[in-house]
């Protein structure tokens, strides 16, 4: 038997485009590296508030940079990402609490579906420019991920319950305790040590920590497919 897989925790919010990029890369590499990936739905707003960091929405030059960069990132990461037309207006103002509670409920009861449902919610906002605060869009995303209508409705009903609210709060607080100040945040547990890495562009450093080979954001063996 080989060495036990190293644990990686990915804290993310579907409101964050960079979280989607980091998510896809780690989902690809989980099949290539000796790692066990734990997806941790979190709330960006809570992390920013705790750290005192400012949202990209209130720093115009950062926002403009993001919009200019996304077409390049789409090609490099081979992820069908495009900026919503009114991201800094409606999307940021409405937030992602409902979607992240939905993902939290899925993680609590049906974690094997979390990767697919998370991806479809990113697709909803960051590829199709649809409102992730609308129940019908959340349900549609879950069904595209392979859930039945009844399953999706069950999880939607869970988002107002205290256990789900508390779990999302606890996961967000866990990210804060690791020192998170934005998302995505990857926490690597290696040889008894814990390393917190911020952003979707830390894969080279992560590979170094793990002693693994990095082959770019779209490894050739997967042909860059989602």
Residue pairs with C-beta under 8 A, 6 or more apart in sequence:
2 34
3 34
5 34
5 35
5 36
6 34
6 35
6 36
6 188
6 189
6 190
6 210
7 35
7 36
7 38
7 188
7 189
8 26
8 30
8 35
8 36
8 37
8 38
8 186
8 187
8 188
8 189
8 206
9 38
9 40
9 186
9 187
9 189
10 22
10 23
10 26
10 37
10 38
10 39
10 40
10 184
10 185
10 186
11 40
11 42
11 47
11 171
11 172
11 174
11 175
11 178
11 180
11 183
11 184
11 185
11 186
11 187
12 19
12 20
12 22
12 23
12 39
12 40
12 41
12 42
12 118
12 183
12 184
12 185
13 19
13 41
13 42
13 43
13 44
13 96
13 100
13 183
14 20
14 96
14 99
14 100
14 103
14 118
14 121
14 122
14 125
14 126
14 132
15 44
15 91
15 92
15 95
15 96
15 99
15 125
15 132
16 44
16 182
16 183
16 184
17 66
17 70
17 73
17 81
17 83
17 126
18 183
18 184
18 199
18 200
19 122
19 183
19 184
19 200
20 79
20 81
20 122
20 126
21 73
21 77
21 79
21 81
21 184
21 200
21 217
22 184
22 186
22 199
22 200
23 39
23 118
23 119
23 122
23 184
24 77
24 79
24 119
24 217
24 226
25 77
25 200
25 203
25 217
26 37
26 186
27 37
27 115
28 217
28 218
28 219
28 222
29 35
29 203
29 212
29 219
30 36
30 37
31 222
32 212
32 215
32 219
32 221
33 207
33 210
33 212
34 210
34 212
35 210
35 212
39 107
39 111
39 114
39 115
39 118
40 171
40 174
40 175
41 100
41 103
41 104
41 107
41 114
41 118
41 168
41 171
42 100
42 168
42 171
42 172
42 175
42 180
42 183
42 185
43 96
43 97
43 100
43 168
43 169
43 172
44 55
44 96
44 182
44 183
45 95
45 96
45 97
46 169
46 172
46 173
46 176
47 53
47 172
47 175
47 176
47 180
47 181
47 182
47 183
47 185
48 54
48 55
48 181
48 182
50 173
50 176
51 176
51 180
51 181
51 182
53 181
53 182
55 92
56 62
56 63
56 66
57 63
57 87
57 88
57 92
63 88
66 83
67 83
70 81
70 82
70 83
71 82
73 79
73 81
74 80
74 81
74 82
76 217
76 218
77 200
77 217
77 218
78 217
78 218
78 224
78 225
78 226
79 226
80 123
80 127
80 226
81 122
81 126
81 127
82 126
82 127
82 129
83 126
84 91
84 125
84 126
84 129
85 129
90 131
91 125
91 131
91 132
94 131
94 133
95 133
96 132
96 133
98 132
98 133
98 135
98 138
98 159
99 121
99 132
99 133
99 138
100 168
101 158
101 159
101 164
101 165
101 168
102 117
102 121
102 138
102 142
102 155
102 156
102 158
102 159
103 114
103 117
103 118
103 121
104 159
104 164
104 167
104 168
104 171
105 155
105 158
105 159
105 164
106 113
106 114
106 117
106 142
106 155
107 114
107 167
108 163
108 164
108 167
109 155
109 158
110 151
110 155
113 145
113 146
113 147
116 145
116 146
117 141
117 142
117 145
117 147
119 145
119 226
120 141
120 142
120 144
120 145
121 132
121 138
121 141
123 141
123 144
124 130
124 132
124 137
124 138
124 140
124 141
125 131
125 132
130 137
131 137
132 138
132 141
135 156
138 152
138 156
139 149
139 152
139 153
139 156
142 151
142 152
142 155
143 149
143 152
147 155
158 164
175 183
175 185
178 185
178 187
178 194
178 196
179 196
180 196
180 198
181 198
182 198
182 199
184 198
184 199
184 200
185 196
185 197
185 198
186 196
186 197
186 198
186 202
186 206
187 194
187 195
187 196
187 197
188 194
188 195
188 197
188 206
188 209
188 210
190 209
190 210
195 209
197 205
197 206
203 214
203 217
204 214
207 213
207 214
215 221
218 224
